[in-house]
């Protein structure tokens, strides 16, 4: 890599404001070079960050994010921000265990104003900060950077509606990379856009406001003039949805014209009101392979920076098997339809969508709407399958209860990325669905331990069952031990009962092998369903061994282990109990293998816990 003569001297805001225009342009070139070379090694979100280079430089130049608050929406857009705020030297550890996170993280840097792993909340958060600033009579700017699909979520409009009416000074930047909401059409609208982004426009507005302030009744004169202008504009010109909400709208602006954005951001800061700054960017900008295929480079593993080719061929995943099974079921069941929340490729539904476009619904980042719509589809006679990542399904908990389970509707939830997901970290691990889904009355929860079992379970849920059912499965592919066709009793033993579910069976069987070598015969039970529980098999095993260890790749509160102890007690079955789960915490980023070790869910840790339980008196 060539020497980064400008970038290597940038540590923060003070360094950026000293750059000439030529140096600013060179910095943007070096940032793109830096992003491609480093993400080629670590993997990560490339296309969106390449598109945000000039806007990020402009923001960090105009604002000092140590005090000014920059709130990201869809925080995978924050890489350039991190590089420009003194984390360049740590960037080789991006998304690695113990390294910097792939999303904003306030504990990592004071310049990260808020966590941002889920979408559509930035305007609400920014408005809260702006109101806190006013209440405490403090002086700093608040900026919400929203885009890359986040504006398809209803929460974004709740925030915009309140922010526009609030009169609080804040700037909402809409990063429009072909996912725009409001489209201005016509020659007059285009002309208006050009006028309101010209340097003289803001100067005239400031001068008029200053002049009227000096006149007797000047505030009244300004309000009348402003009202007349708005009346004429509303009747003669197209307005944006943002102006209707109360924002001063600036744009659309070329998001790769750095000098113009720096000027306009300074003007937006001086307007002292809610401002919507509409920026047009291109995902993958400056790197040919990412420009040609931005979806591939949205989130990508290590790749060859010269060709853009991924270095390691992926295995056949649970998501692939889900998608393939859906495609086959679609041929024989005309009532089957699929719903995804902006993740058709990630959930494996792309082929189904191409084969059955009228039965495939991508609702955008709107998980609550997805579930409520599924309830309507099911009530009217269709069989909807809602494919959503575990961490995002959390956003629709109320709708699962009210719009599906309460009516016992035939809706299938394909809960992808259940359990630990690795490098995306705290905001993306699917470790809470076990607790919140098991609370839902009448919901059956299936946990396949391998891809063939997922196929069987999905076919059963679509063709044989008639109520709400969730099938939770992990990111990635099969482990060493295949579970299809087996009953709850997976391995016979006499000294301790180890209960688990899903692909955690792989860690448990390895642990059982180690225990056997140490003279401890573990009886392994693998639950196909975690609601309802197979209490007959569990009770029979515990009566024999007298000891129970429940191993779960899930949050401890609301875990299966808690319910097992209660049900065994109700049956009058004494047991020496041990629980091995994630506990009451959020989990950092790193490879799944590293996280298993970190959380004591690797085979060696399970062995130690089992030995501890065995040593206890019955």
Buried (B, 14 or more C-beta within 10 A) or exposed (E): EEEBEBBEEBBBBEBBEEBEEEBBBBBBBBBBBBBBBBBBBBBBBBBBBBBBBBBBBBBBBBBBBEEBBBBBBBBBBBBBBBBBBBBBEBBEBBBBBEBBBBBBBEEBBEBBBBBBBBBBBBBBBBBBBBBEBEEEEEEBBBBBBBBBBBBBBBBBBBBBBBBBEBEBBBBBBBBBBEBBBBEBEEEEBEEBBEEBBEEEBBEEBEEBBEEBEEEEEBEEBBEEEBEEEEEEEEEEEBBBBBBEBBBBBBBBBBBBBBEBBBBBBBBBBEBEBBBBBBBBBBBBBBBEBBBEBBEBBBBBBBBEBEEBEBEEEEEEBBBBBBBBBBBBBBEEBEBBBBBBBBBBBBBBBBBBBEEBEEBBBBBBBBBBBBBBBBBEBBBEEBBBBBBBBBBBBBBBBEBBBEBBBBBBBBBBBBBBBBBBBBBBBBBBBBBBBBBBBBEBEBBBBBBBBBBBBBBBBBBEBBEEBEBBBBBBBBBBBBBEBBBBEBEBBBBEBEBBBBBBBBBBBBBBBBBBEBBBEEEBBBBBBBBBBBBEBBBEBBBBBBBBBBBBBBBBBBBBEBBBBBBBBEBBEEEEBEBBBBBBBBBEEEBBBBBBEBBBBBBBBBBBBBBEBBBEBBEEEE
